């Protein structure tokens, strides 16, 4: 199976319970950012711009666990910043596993290999490693020579120790699709469990020439996924179909709420209008329809997985449900 049976069962039960309660808006994945500190300054990263005045702030372990309880989502993505710089990160992972959460620990891999002995191996924990191209491209985007080899070494070490590992690749304006296919073939050979891929989002303060229009996204993802290569994508086939322009989805921005040291980010992982002190206020006071409808101009070119993969999951029925079941079984 592409995903652990426990994840499929827990997510299915969770979706059913929410629907039986008649809830139209509910979270699926908590984006937990315990710190925005990072050991890199990646060219396409908006966080170091948005939070440059508060980069030294972090959530306490108790605040992280409180956010998990407030939100109630079955999946927690621990991101940042670089979460391996967060001192209680190993305790956080253990506490999340004790609460039977499914965890994606996102990392640029600089500290990953030496951190592996302190991480708990579990089918509920996936290490999500950032890789944006082969060595010259990856090192250029991350701003430091040699990091591609550091990343590959960390992935190999994690797989030797029995960790579940996926990679996360962002597609930019200058991304060479032939290079990305070569990268994905290499990652497949070294045994990654899955590949996540998504177009970049144009953050304020980051060079706008790096980013793609919707038409450019459709063209690049058609070339990426139309060659017959059988890469083990964790990006769902329905989302990839959306990226190719073959189907339409409305965004579900509330499905991946973000909690960071400033509070609950509104309205979504990409757009920052402000922060709320509680999850309840985020849900009650954000003008969700403005973003679902695409009326906000900042939504015009966005096709990010954090907004549209939940739309795929929450709208499953009929033939699409069978497609997803077959895909997960491969």
C-alpha distance (Angstrom), angle and dihedral (degrees) to the residues before:
residue distance angle dihedral
X1 . . .
X2 3.78 . .
X3 3.83 91.8 .
X4 3.82 129.3 28.2
X5 3.79 114.5 -89.0
X6 3.81 89.1 -123.6
X7 3.83 90.8 61.0
X8 3.80 93.2 49.3
X9 3.83 92.0 48.2
X10 3.80 95.2 44.4
X11 3.79 92.8 46.9
X12 3.81 91.6 46.6
X13 3.81 92.6 50.7
X14 3.79 91.3 46.0
X15 3.81 93.8 50.6
X16 3.79 91.5 46.9
X17 3.80 93.1 50.2
X18 3.80 92.4 50.1
X19 3.79 92.4 48.4
X20 3.80 92.2 48.2
X21 3.81 87.8 54.2
X22 3.80 89.2 52.9
X23 3.80 94.2 -120.1
X24 3.80 113.5 159.8
X25 3.81 96.9 -175.3
X26 3.78 122.9 42.3
X27 3.81 137.1 138.8
X28 3.80 124.9 -100.1
X29 3.80 102.0 176.9
X30 3.79 127.2 25.2
X31 3.81 111.2 -144.9
X32 3.80 99.8 -149.6
X33 3.81 115.6 -167.8
X34 3.82 105.8 -178.4
X35 3.81 90.7 173.5
X36 3.80 138.0 9.8
X37 3.79 92.3 -155.3
X38 3.78 112.5 120.3
X39 3.78 138.0 -179.9
X40 3.82 91.4 -142.1
X41 3.81 138.3 49.2
X42 3.81 102.5 -144.3
X43 3.80 116.3 -161.4
X44 3.81 95.2 -124.8
X45 3.81 99.4 41.2
X46 3.79 118.2 118.4
X47 3.81 97.7 -177.8
X48 3.80 96.0 76.7
X49 3.82 87.7 53.2
X50 3.81 97.9 44.4
X51 3.80 96.0 44.7
X52 3.80 101.9 30.4
X53 3.84 90.7 123.6
X54 3.81 93.7 52.6
X55 3.81 103.8 34.0
X56 3.79 90.3 122.1
X57 3.81 93.8 59.7
X58 3.81 122.3 97.3
X59 3.78 137.5 178.7
X60 3.78 117.5 -112.7
X61 3.79 117.9 -120.2
X62 3.81 88.4 -108.6
X63 3.82 91.0 53.2
X64 3.80 90.9 50.5
X65 3.80 92.1 51.5
X66 3.79 90.5 44.7
X67 3.81 90.2 54.7
X68 3.81 90.1 50.4
X69 3.80 90.5 52.6
X70 3.82 93.1 45.0
X71 3.78 93.3 51.3
X72 3.80 99.8 39.1
X73 3.82 95.5 -161.3
X74 3.82 114.6 154.6
X75 3.82 92.9 -135.2
X76 3.81 126.3 56.5
X77 3.80 121.7 -167.2
X78 3.81 109.2 -161.0
X79 3.78 105.6 -154.2
X80 3.79 140.1 138.9
X81 2.99 137.2 115.5
X82 3.76 98.2 -24.0
X83 3.82 107.3 -37.4
X84 3.81 93.2 -158.7
X85 3.83 86.2 69.3
X86 3.82 88.9 60.8
X87 3.84 105.3 97.8
X88 3.85 97.9 -143.4
X89 3.83 93.9 44.4
X90 3.81 94.2 114.4
X91 3.81 91.4 49.4
X92 3.81 88.5 47.0
X93 3.81 91.8 55.0
X94 3.81 91.6 48.5
X95 3.81 92.0 49.0
X96 3.81 92.1 48.5
X97 3.79 90.9 50.3
X98 3.80 89.7 49.7
X99 3.81 86.9 55.7
X100 3.84 88.9 51.2
X101 3.78 94.1 -117.0
X102 3.80 122.1 154.4
X103 3.80 108.1 -123.1
X104 3.80 134.2 -155.8
X105 3.80 108.4 -169.6
X106 3.82 106.6 -161.4
X107 3.79 118.3 -153.6
X108 3.79 142.4 162.7
X109 3.85 85.7 -137.8
X110 3.81 96.4 -124.7
X111 3.83 90.7 119.3
X112 3.79 98.3 21.3
X113 3.81 103.3 97.8
X114 3.81 94.8 52.2
X115 3.82 89.8 43.8
X116 3.82 95.7 55.5
X117 3.84 96.2 88.3
X118 3.82 89.6 58.7
X119 3.81 95.8 49.4
X120 3.79 122.0 90.7
X121 3.80 114.9 -122.7
X122 3.80 109.6 -131.4
X123 3.82 137.1 146.6
X124 3.81 84.7 -124.1
X125 3.83 91.7 62.2
X126 3.80 122.0 75.9
X127 3.79 121.7 -179.2
X128 3.81 107.6 -141.5
X129 3.80 110.5 -158.4
X130 3.80 123.0 -163.8
X131 3.84 112.9 -128.3
X132 3.81 119.7 163.3
X133 3.80 102.6 175.7
X134 3.77 144.3 -39.8
X135 3.81 119.3 -45.3
X136 3.84 102.2 -70.7
X137 3.82 94.3 43.9
X138 3.80 97.1 40.5
X139 3.79 93.4 47.1
X140 3.81 91.5 46.6
X141 3.81 94.1 51.7
X142 3.82 92.2 45.6
X143 3.79 91.6 44.7
X144 3.80 100.0 -127.8
X145 3.81 132.7 89.7
X146 3.80 119.0 -122.3
X147 3.81 98.2 25.9
X148 3.80 94.8 115.5
X149 3.81 90.7 62.8
X150 3.81 90.0 44.7
X151 3.80 88.1 54.1
X152 3.80 94.9 49.1
X153 3.80 91.1 47.4
X154 3.81 91.0 51.4
X155 3.81 92.5 48.5
X156 3.80 92.1 50.0
X157 3.81 91.3 47.7
X158 3.81 91.7 49.1
X159 3.80 92.1 50.4
X160 3.82 91.7 48.5
X161 3.81 88.3 55.2
X162 3.79 92.6 50.0
X163 3.81 100.9 -105.7
X164 3.77 121.9 150.3
X165 3.83 107.2 -118.8
X166 3.77 133.2 -172.8
X167 3.79 129.6 172.9
X168 3.80 129.1 -134.8
X169 3.81 119.1 -148.3
X170 3.80 126.0 -174.0
X171 3.80 119.8 -152.7
X172 3.83 115.8 -141.5
X173 3.79 135.2 -177.1
X174 3.82 92.6 -92.1
X175 3.82 95.9 40.8
X176 3.81 111.5 131.0
X177 3.81 106.7 -138.1
X178 3.82 92.3 -157.2
X179 3.81 88.1 56.3
X180 3.81 91.4 49.0
X181 3.80 90.8 52.5
X182 3.80 88.9 51.1
X183 3.81 89.3 48.9
X184 3.80 92.4 50.4
X185 3.81 90.7 49.1
X186 3.82 89.4 52.8
X187 3.80 92.8 47.4
X188 3.80 89.2 49.8
X189 3.81 91.2 52.3
X190 3.82 93.1 52.4
X191 3.79 90.7 52.1
X192 3.80 110.0 -105.6
X193 3.79 111.1 170.9
X194 3.78 94.4 -136.3
X195 3.79 147.6 -12.9
X196 3.80 126.2 -126.9
X197 3.79 117.2 -163.7
X198 3.79 130.9 178.7
X199 3.81 140.1 160.0
X200 3.78 116.1 -102.1
X201 3.79 121.5 -103.3
X202 3.81 119.0 -131.7
X203 3.81 105.2 -117.7
X204 3.79 119.9 -165.4
X205 3.80 111.4 -100.5
X206 3.83 93.8 27.9
X207 3.83 121.9 105.6
X208 3.85 103.3 -87.0
X209 3.80 91.9 -151.2
X210 3.81 88.8 73.3
X211 3.79 93.4 67.7
X212 3.80 136.9 81.4
X213 3.78 134.3 -126.0
X214 3.80 117.6 -132.6
X215 3.80 90.6 -101.6
X216 3.80 90.8 51.6
X217 3.80 90.3 48.1
X218 3.80 90.4 53.4
X219 3.81 91.9 49.6
X220 3.81 95.5 47.8
X221 3.80 95.7 45.0
X222 3.79 91.9 46.7
X223 3.80 88.6 56.6
X224 3.80 92.0 43.5
X225 3.80 96.8 52.3
X226 3.81 103.3 28.2
X227 3.82 99.3 71.2
X228 3.78 98.6 85.1
X229 3.80 95.3 -112.3
X230 3.79 110.7 146.4
X231 3.79 101.4 -142.2
X232 3.80 116.6 168.7
X233 3.79 98.2 -113.2
X234 3.78 120.5 -170.9
X235 3.82 86.0 -168.1
X236 3.79 102.0 94.6
X237 3.83 120.7 -111.2
X238 3.82 90.2 -121.3
X239 3.82 91.7 54.2
X240 3.81 90.7 47.9
X241 3.81 87.9 50.2
X242 3.82 87.9 53.2
X243 3.81 90.5 50.8
X244 3.81 89.2 53.2
X245 3.81 89.8 54.1
X246 3.82 94.3 -112.6
X247 3.81 96.6 122.3
X248 3.78 140.3 18.5
X249 3.81 129.0 -124.2
X250 3.78 131.8 177.1
X251 3.79 114.1 -131.8
X252 3.81 119.7 -103.9
X253 3.83 99.9 -157.9
X254 3.83 94.9 171.3
X255 3.82 92.5 60.9
X256 3.83 94.7 77.7
X257 3.82 104.7 38.4
X258 3.80 117.7 -176.2
X259 3.82 125.5 -138.2
X260 3.79 118.5 -171.5
X261 3.83 138.0 153.0
X262 3.82 90.6 -74.8
X263 3.82 94.0 54.2
X264 3.80 135.1 -104.0
X265 3.80 106.3 -13.4
X266 3.81 116.2 -130.8
X267 2.93 133.6 -116.7
X268 3.82 102.1 -5.6
X269 3.78 149.1 -36.7
X270 3.83 91.8 -79.2
X271 3.81 105.2 35.4
X272 3.80 122.5 58.2
X273 3.80 119.8 -160.8
X274 3.79 96.5 146.3
X275 3.79 146.4 -57.1
X276 3.80 133.2 -90.2
X277 3.82 124.6 -149.2
X278 3.83 93.3 -134.8
X279 3.78 137.7 33.2
X280 3.80 90.4 -126.5
X281 3.80 92.0 58.6
X282 3.81 91.2 46.9
X283 3.80 89.5 55.9
X284 3.80 95.8 41.7
X285 3.81 101.8 41.7
X286 3.81 105.0 36.9
X287 3.81 114.1 98.9
X288 3.81 93.2 -127.7
X289 3.80 95.7 173.7
X290 3.80 90.6 62.9
X291 3.80 89.7 63.1
X292 3.80 99.1 34.5
X293 3.79 89.7 54.7
X294 3.81 92.9 47.5
X295 3.82 91.5 -125.6
X296 3.78 90.4 134.1
X297 3.83 107.0 86.5
X298 3.80 90.5 -139.2
X299 3.81 88.2 68.2
X300 3.80 94.3 55.9
X301 3.81 98.8 98.1
X302 3.79 99.6 23.3
X303 3.82 119.4 122.0
X304 3.80 96.2 152.4
X305 3.80 120.4 159.2
X306 3.82 91.6 -128.0
X307 3.80 90.1 64.0
X308 3.81 102.2 34.6
X309 3.82 108.4 30.1
X310 3.84 88.2 67.6
X311 3.82 88.1 51.7
X312 3.80 87.8 57.4
X313 3.82 93.2 49.9
X314 3.80 97.3 43.0
X315 3.80 93.3 48.9
X316 3.81 99.6 48.1
X317 3.78 118.5 137.8
X318 3.79 140.9 128.7
X319 3.79 117.4 -5.0
X320 3.82 93.6 0.2
X321 3.80 90.3 56.6
X322 3.81 90.6 52.5
X323 3.80 89.8 48.4
X324 3.79 90.5 54.4
X325 3.79 93.5 46.3
X326 3.81 92.3 51.4
X327 3.80 91.0 45.6
X328 3.81 92.7 51.5
X329 3.81 91.3 50.1
X330 3.81 93.2 56.5
